[in-house]
Amino acid sequence: MIPKAELLLPAGSLIKLKTALLYGADAVYAGTPDMCLRSQSKFSVEDLQKGIEFTHRYGKKIYLTLNLFMHNQDVEKLPVFVETLRRLRPDGVLIADPGVFMYVREHAPELNLFVSTQANICSSLAVRFWQNQGAKLCVLGREVTFAEMKEIRRQCPDILLECFMHGAMCMSYSGRCLISNYLADRSANQGKCAHCCRWHYKLHLRLKDGTVKELLIDENNKDSFEFLLEEDFRPGEYYEIVEDEHGGYMLNSKDMCLLPRLPDLLGIGMDSLKVEGRNKTEYYAGVVARAYRLAIDDWYQSPQTWDWHKYMDDLNTLQNRGYCLGFHDGKLTNISQNYEYTRTLGDWLFAGSIVEWQGDDAVFEIRNYINSGEFIEFLIPGTLDNLRLTLTEFEDALSGEITPRVSAGQNKRIRLRPQVWNRDINEIKKLLPQYVIARKPAPPEGENARFLAHKKSEFQQLIQK
């Protein structure tokens, strides 16, 4: 019998950790800013201790990241950090640097050592190498196709394997990128990536006299010419550079979404399915966890009748750059790149979350403006059902001030009294426990709507190939 895959969610803060677990994650991964590849992590050591205790209280797992490539100044901090790991006792530690792996194996042999995606594991040979070093789990590189993954699983049956299933894609090789270092003096391999691949670039011409001029592209001339790249060893193959009034986005990958290919991953017995996004909001964590939790459980219950479309609508509510299948079906195609837009777009916005219940009053933290008469939609854990609530006025949770509109601010919170629900308050408290998230419709914008429709259509093209 195939063992049930683990649903693994990112935890960029204590609140995101609790939200991911509430919406169905089996495990979470987290890290501190100085020793992992997420320099913007909101976790302190004290928060990690609380997160581990919370996670274990509910019978779930938590993995900590130690996956940067170290320089000598980093190595000096390693002994203290490893002692902290021994005290915290996470369920696993993700490492990429072979020297760090050797050090932790020697000085903390009781810890479960996992190999990070940064190690670029793309073959059964690499898996066996790390297994011989004492690794309990290997995270496969994003560049591994499903055909390769299937063969790796067959050749390496007695080690845990993990793969990415959803989230942002790096244009480089599993994050091994020098662009950020070159343009912004921020090393991606030290957890400080500036995401230069998401920037927009403008075309300039250098004249023979050495002066540089911008080539202005506007409504009057944009249809007059195209810009093409030709690479020395591929004569006659032209790659279009697209630029509009916003600039050009030559390196901007779409986001990965393997929901339509989930049966492939479950069918070969992948042990852990990973979601990217420690810098994303708790709304992202909750939506993705809920959709994939239900999709995974439903597949195991009835693979013959399973249909990915049922869960896709929720994932489309997230701000995204358009979805692609990553390298799952083979090498990337032009449809996997987003040449038109670098901003993330979506049909819905994160409205806020219930941060606590004070008796029968819900304290709701605002994460976006809400006007009188607008509805917000609470996402009920364990089901794709939602609960809508229309508010005509807003009571400040601290001062009691009533306003017809509320905007997000520093810990801005409102109080939701029992009468606003028009339902039994005990039922509401059961449906909407602490950390439940809510969303609101994004304002209709013609350009955004057209772009979203286009990206959804392109994703359908990828699925059908």
N, C-alpha and C positions, 0 to 999 in steps of 0.2 A: 504494500500500500504506500502511495506517495505521501511523505510527511507534509503537513500543512505549512505553507509559506508564511513567513513573518512579515508583517506590514511595518516598515520602519520609517518614521517621520523625523524631520529636523526639529530641534528645540533651540532657538536662538535666545530665549529668555525663559524664566521660570513660568510666566504666564503662557507662553507658547507651548511649553512642555505639557502643562496641565490641560490645555485646550486640545492638543493632539491626542492625548490619552483619553479624554472625555469622548472624542469622536471616533475612537476605535483603533488607534495605533497599538500594536503589540509591543513596540519598543521605540525609543527615541535616541538620538545622538546629539551630543552637545560638546562644547569646548570653552576654554578660557581664552581671552584675547591674546595673551602673550605666547601661547604654546600650540596654536592650531592655525588652520588656514582661513579663519574668519576673524580678522582683526577687529571687526565691529561687534563681536559677541557681547551680549549684555550680562554674561554670567560672571559672578565672582565665585571664589572658592566656597563661601558661605551659601550662596545660591545653589551651587552644585550639590552641596551636602543636603540641602532641603529637597532638591529635585530628586536625588537618589532615594531619600527616605520616602518621598511621595510615590515615586514610581514603584518601589518594592512593596509598599503598603497595598497596592492594587495588583500585585502579582505580575507586573510588567518588567521590562528590562531597559537599562540605560547604558549607552556606550559613550566613552569620552574620547576626544580626538587629540592626538599628539602627532599630527601628520605634516608639520612643516619640515622643509629641508634645512637642516641646522648649519649655522656658521659657528665659529668658535665662541662668540659671545653668547650664543644660545646654549651651547653645551654647558657653560658655567652654571646655568640655572637648572640643568637637568636633574642633579641629585635631589634638590629640594622638591622639585615637581614630582619626581617618582615617589618620594616618601609621602607626598600628599595623595597620590593615586593609591598607595597601599592603605592609607587611612580611609579614603573614601570608598574603596572597594566597588568600583563599577563592574558591570557584567562583561565588559570588554574594553580594550584600548586600541584605537585605530592609529597605525603607524605607517609611514611611507619610507622614511630614511633607514637604510640597512644598519647604519651605525647606532641609531636610536633603538632599533629593534633589538640588536645584540645587547645594548646596555640594559634595557628594561628586562629582557629575558634573564640576564645575569643577576640583576639587583632586585627584581620583583618576580620571582619565578611562579608565584601563585596567581598572577594576573593572566587573564585570557588575552592573547595578542592577536589582533586582526590586522590585515594588510590593506591600507587605504587605496582608493582608486588612483591616487597620485603616483603609485608605484607602477602604473601602466601594465597591469597584468592582462595579457591578450592571448595567452596560450596555455595549454595543459603543462608544458615544460616549466613555465613560470610558476604556475600553481604548485607543482610538485617541489620546486626549489624552496618556496616559502613554507610549504608543509614540512619539509625536512629541517627547516630552521626552527620549527615549533609553532607555526601559525595555526590557529584554530579555524580562521575564516579568511577568505580572500574576496576582496571587492573587485569585480572585473571592470576593466576600462570601458568607457562609453563607446569606444571604437569597435568593440567585439560585436559581430553580427550574431543573429540567432543561430545560424548554422554552426558557427564556431562555438557558441555557448553550449549548444547541444552536445558537441563533440567533447568539449572540456568537461561537461558534466559526466559523460560516459567514461572518460578516461580517469576522472578524479572523483570516484563515488564516495570516498571516506573522508572528505573535508567539507566544511560549510562553504557555500558559494553565495555571493550577493551580487545583485546588479541594480543599476539605476532604472527607474520605471517612469519617473515624472519630474519635470523641472527644467530650469534653464540649461542650455547647452553652451559649452565653451567652443569658440571657433578653433581653438588650438588642440593639441593632443593631450586629452585628459588634464587640461589646466596647465600644461607645460608651455607657458606663453612668455615671450620676451618683449612684447609690444608695450605692456604697461611699464616695464623697467625702462625701456628706451624713451617713451614719451612723457612719463610722469615720475620717473625715479621711484617707482613702487613695485616691489617684486611680487608677482603672483604666487611664486613658490614659497614666499614668506607670509602669505595670508593678507597681502595688501593690494590686491588687484584693483586697478582703477577702471576696469571694464572699458578700455579704449576701443574694443570692437563694437561697442554700442554707440560710440560718438558718431557725429556726422562730419563729413569731410567735404571741403569745397575745392574745386579745381582751379589751379592757378597756372599761368604761363610765365616762363622765364625768357625774356627777350635776349638777343645777342649782346646787347649792351649791359646785361647783368640785372636789369630792373625786373621786378616781379609784378605781374598784374593779375587781378582776379578776372576770370571769365564769367561774366554775369549771365545767368540763365533766367529768363523771365517768360511771360506769356507770349511775347512777340517772336522769340527765337527758339523756344524749347523743342519745336518739332523740326527744326532745320538740320539737326545733326545728331549723331550718336557717338559715344565714346567706347572704344573697344580695346581690350588688352590682348596681346599675342605673346605667348611664351616661346622662348627660343627652340625648345625641343618639340613643340607642337605647332609647327607652321600651318597656317590655314584655319586653326581653331581660335575663334574670337570670343572673348568673354566680355559681356556688356557691363559697363559701369553706369549705373542709374543715378542721376542727380536731379533734384527738383529744387523748389525755392527753400526747402528745409535743409538741403545738402544731400550727400550720398551716404549710403550705409552698406559698404562693400563687404563687411566682415560680420554682419549681425545675424546670428543664427536664430531660428525660431525655437520655441520651447519644446522639449520632448514630452510626448504623451503616448504611452504604450497601452492604454486601456483597451483599444481594439485588438491588441496582440497578447492580452493577459493570459488567455488559455495556453499559448505557447510556453510562457514562463512557468505557469503552474503545472503544465503537463510533463515537463522534464524534471520537475522537482527542485526548482531553485529554492534555496533555503530562506533567503531574505530579499525583499523587494523594497528598494530605497527611493525615497522622495527627496529631491534637492530643495534647499530654500531656507537656510537658517537666518538669512537676512529678511525674509518675507514676514508678513503680519500673521497674527494668530487667526485671522479670517482665512488666509491661505491654508494654514495648517488644518483648520477645522473642516473646510470644504473638501480638500484633497483626502484627508483621512476618512471622512464619512463616505465619499463616493467609492473609494477603493476598498474600504472595509466591507461594504455591502456587495460590491462586485466580486470580491474574492470569496466571501461566504456563499453567495448565490451560485458561483461556479462549482464549488465543491459539492453543493447540495444537488445541483442539476446541470451538469455541463452540456447536456444535449439541448436544453432550452435556453441557455444563457445568451443574452443579447447585450452588447456593449452600449447600444444607443440609450438604454434605460438610464445610464449613469452619466452620460456625456453632457447633458444639459447643465448639470451642476458644475462640472469642470469649466464649461464655457462662461460661467458667471465670473470667473476669476480674471483679473487683469493679466493679459498675456500678449506675446508677440506673434501669435499664431502658433499652431501646433504642428509638429512633425513626428515621425517615427524614429528619429535619430538614425543610428546605423543598423537597426534591427533587421531590416529587409536587405541590407547591402550597403554600398557606398552612398553617401549623401547625393542628392540631386539639387538642381536649382530651386525646386519647390521647398527645400528644407531651409533656405535662406530667406531672410526678410530684408529686401532691398529698399522697401518703400518707407518704413517707419521704425524708429528705434524705441518709441514709448510703448509701454504696455497699455493695452486697451481691453475693456470688458463691458458687458451689459449692466453690471451691478457694481456698487461701491460698498466698502466696509462701513457700516453704520455705527457699530460699537458692540459692547458685550456686557452681560450681567456680571459684575465683579463681586457682588455679594447679595445675600438676602438678609434684610434687617426685619425680623419678624415676618410680616406679610408684605413688606415693601421691597421691591427690587431696586437695587442701586445699579444704574446703567451708565457705563462710561462712554462718552461720545467720541467717535472717531471720524465723523464727517458732519457737515451741516445738515439739519433737518428743519424743514419749514412746517408751519401749521397746516394740517390737512394731508401731509404726506404720510405714506405708510412705510413701515419697516417690517422686515420679514425675519423671524427668528428660525434658525435651523435646528430642528429637533434631532438630538443624537439617536443613532440606531435605526433611523428610517430616512427616506427621502422626503418625508412630509415636512411642511413648514407652517409656522403660525404667524399670521399677519396682524399688525396692530397699527391703527391710525391714531395719531396724536394731534390735538388741536392747541395744546399749550404745554409748557415744559417747566417743571418745578426743580430748581437747583437743589441738589441733595444736601448741601450744607447750609445755605442761607435761606432756603425756602422761597426765594424770589421766583415769580411767575413771568415767563416771557413767551411771545408767539413764535420765536425762532431760536434755535440753539446751534452753536458752532463748536467745533472741536477746539480744545485748548489744553493747557497743562492739567492733566487729570480732571478734566471737566466732566462732571457727573450729574445726572438727573435722577429724581425719585419717581418710580412708577408705583402708584397706589393700587390697592386691590381692585378698585372699581373700574380701572381703565381696561381690564381684560374682558369684562362681561362673561366670565366663566368662573367656576369654582376655583378659589385661589389655591387650594391644596393640589388640585389637578395641574394647575399652571406650574406650581413649584416642582412637581414631579417631572413635567415635560421639559422645563427650562431650569436646570440646576445651575449652580455657579459655573462661570466660564462659558456659558452658551453665547454664541455669536449671532449678530443680526446684520442684515444688509439692506440697502435701498437701491432702487433703480437709478442707473446713471442717467444724467440728462441727455435727451436725444440730440445728437450732433451729426449732421449729414455726412461729413467726411469720415468720422469714426464708424458710423453705422455701415457705410459702404466698405470700409476697410475690413471690419469684422466679418461681414458677409462674404467678402472675397477670400479671407483666410479660412473660414469654415469650408468653403467650396474647395479650396486647394487641399485641405486635410482629407476631404472625402475622396479626392483624386488619388492621394497617396494610399489610402486604405484599399481602394479597388484595384490597385496595380498588382 
